[in-house]
Amino acid sequence: MNPSANPPAIKMQDVTVCARRDALHPVLTAVNWTVVPGDFWVVAGLQQSGKTDFLMMTAGLLYPQAGSYELFGRETRELGEADLAERLRVAYVFEHGQLFSQLTIAENIALPLRYRYDLEATEAVRETLGLLELLELTPFAEAMPASVSRDWLKRAALARALVMRPRVLLCDHPLNGLGARHGQWWRRFLDQLWRGHEYLGGQPLTVVVTAEDPVPWQHPERRIARLHDGQFLPLGTWADAARSADPAVGEWLAATPATTL
């Protein structure tokens, strides 16, 4: 098989990531990272380490200040308005949901469909009914975001990201602020997407999540990267990370035994 026919989902070479609030301030430098389609990566680091800035750049919401970033073999700087379909292969879930307060939960989830296919609101919402049921959001379909708890708002943000059936899913701190039951649901559901959910036609989804604590995401097949002091360090699998000479990595992994969620 020709390797060029299956390029990496994400490939960064010597990338500099700048702060979203200050395009002249670099938060990460010399980022070299390759994500194979079907990978599940956990990008871990302390507060203010640049996780959100990094993920927003990965989503194409920010441009790298320097270096090369290719998405499925295409340089992201070269993607224009005519490449909307290419950009829609990547979906982003904001930490706080970022839902529109004047729209119902169902209308928020349907919004990408309305813009992409120029649908009427009712038609777009009708197209989301199966997704609402899948994510257990049907009881909240007509509710406004202000009346819904954070647990369900974050799940609605996930549904909005999935409605276009992306190839790459980026989730910023998906477990933050969630109760134990909802946190367990997220880990299990993202695992199902990663392995190939029926909703996506059985095709494995490439998943990247950020976290301050990587321990809840421990899994022998997931991969981990660490952000620290302006550097991005891809450690590989959890077994690779366990062999790392970095004492901070050892502290993370020693906190609890690995899980198979």
N, C-alpha and C positions, 0 to 999 in steps of 0.2 A: 504494500500500500504506500502511496506517495505521502510522506509526512506533511508536506505543505498543504495537502487536502484537509487536514485536521489540525489547524493552528491552535495554540493555547487560547483559552477563553480570555485570559488576561496575561499580558506580558509587559512588565515595566523594567526599563534599563536606565540606571543612574538618574532616577526621577527625584526632583525636589518638590515637596508638597508645601504649599503656603497656607497660612491661616485664612479661614473664610472671611474673617473680619478685617484682615489686613493682607492684601495680595502681595505686599513687599516683604512680609515677615515669614521666613521659612520655618516650618515646624519639624520637617523630616527631610533629610538629605540622603543622596546615594541609595535610593530604594531600588533594589533588584528583586523581582518577584515574578514567578510564573505559576499560573493557576491552570491546571488541566481541566477540561470539561468534566463535570462530575465530582470534582473535589469539594470538600467541606473544610473551610478554614475558619479558625478562631483567632482573631487579632486582639491580643490582650495588652493592657497597659494601664498605668495609674491615671487618675484624673489629670487633665491638661497635658496628656502625653501626645495628643494629636490624632486620636482614633477617629473622631467625627470628621475632622478635616480630611484625613486620609480616605475615609469611606466615601465622602462626598466627591472627592476627586476621582475615585474609582468609578463612581456612578456617572461621571461626566458633568457634574454640577459645578465643578471647579476645574481649571486647566492646570497641568503641572507647570511650575515655573521653569523647569529645565528637565532635560531627559526625554525619553521616548516611552509612550504608553500606547500599546496596541490592544484593541478589543477584537477578538476573533480575527486577528491578522490585519486589521485596519488601524492605521494611526488615528487616534481620537481627534487630533488637531485638524485632521482633514475631513472629518464628518460634519456636513452642513445640514441645512433644512431638508435637502433632498434625501438625506440618509436617515429619515425618521424611523423607518422599520428597523434599521441596524441599532439605533439608540434604544428602541423599545425592547431589545433583547436583554437589557439590564433594568432591573426594578430595584427601587430603594425604599426602605421602610424607616421613616424618621423615628427617633427615640420617643418623642412625645406625640406621635401620630400625625400632627399637622393637618387635621381635618378642617374643612371649611365649616364655620359655626352656623352659617345660614342654610346649609343643606342637611338633609336627613342622612342617617348612616348609609342607607341604600343609595342615595344620590351621590354621596361622596365616593362610594365604591365604584359606581357606574361612570364617574366623570371621565376617566381615560377613554372609555368606549365612546362617549359622546363626542369628544374632541377628535378621536382618531377616525371615526366612521360617520361623523356628522349626524348622529341619531337624536331623535327627540328624547327628552328626559324619561318619559314613561317607557319607551321602547328600550332604552339603555338599561333601566332598572330591571325590566323583565329579563334581560339577558344575564343578570347577576343572581337570579333566584337560586340556582344550584350552588353557586359559590357561597351565598349567604347561609344556606343549609349546611354546607360542608364545614364551615367555620362556626356553626352554632349561633349565628347572628340573626336568624330570622325573627326572633322576638324583638329585636332592636331596629328592625328595618326602617320603621317610620319615626324613630326617636331622633331628637336633635343631639349633637355631641355633648352639649352642656348637661344633659340629663343622663349620660351614660358614664359608668365608672371607668377608671383608667385601664383596668384589665381588658374591658371590651373595646375601648377606643383603640388600643394597640392592636387588637385582633382585627378591627375594621381597617386599620392602616395596612395590615398584612394582606387583607382581602383586596384592597385597592391596588396593591403592588402586583398581585397575582392575576388580576382580571384580564390582563393582556397576554397571559401565558408566557412569561419571560424565560430566558435560558440561564440567566444569572440573577440571583436574589441576594441583595445586600441589606442586612438588618443591623441598625445601629442600637446597641445595648438593648436587645429585645427582652431580656429578663428584668431590667431595672424597674422597680416599683410594682412588680407583680406578686400576687399571693402564690403560695406553694402549688396549688392546684393548677393555676394558669401557667406558672413557670414550667411545670411538668408537661402540660399540654403543648407548649411551644417547642420544647425539646423533641417531643415525640412526633409532632406534626412536621417540623423541619426535617427530621430524620426520614419521614415518609416521602417528602418532596425530593430530598437528596437521592433517595434510592429509586425513585421513579413512581410517582403517584398517578393514579388513574386520571385525575383532573388534567394532568399534563401529558396524557397519552402514554403514560408509562416511561417517558423519557426522564432519566436522572437530571436533577436540577443542580447546578453549581451554586453553592451557598457560602456566603461569607458573613460572619457575625463579629461584632466587637463586644468586648467585656472587660471590666476591671479585674474580675476574678475568673480565670479560665477553668477552675475546678469543676463547676457544674456541667461543663461541656466535654469533660474527659471521655474519650472513646478511642480505641486502638486504630480506627480507620480515619478519624479526623486529623487535621493538621493544625499546627499552632504557630503563630508568629508573635514576637514580642516587640512592643514599642517602648523605647527607653532612651532618655537623654538625646532626643532628636535622631535616633537611629531605628531602622526597621530591620529586625532580625528574624527571618523565616527559619524556624527550628525543625520543620518537617513533622513527622508523625509524633504521637505522644511518646513512643519508645525512643525516638530520636531525641526528643526534648529531655527525657529522663537521663540521657547520657550527656547532656550539656554540662559544660564546665561552669556555666553561669549559676551562682548560688541562688539568685532570685527565682530562677526557673525551678530549681529543686524545692524551694519553699512552696511554690504553687502546687506542685504535683504531690508533695508529701502531706498536704492538708487533708485529703480524703482518698480512699481507694478509687480506682477508675470505675466508671459506670458504662453500661452497654446501652443506655437510652439512645 
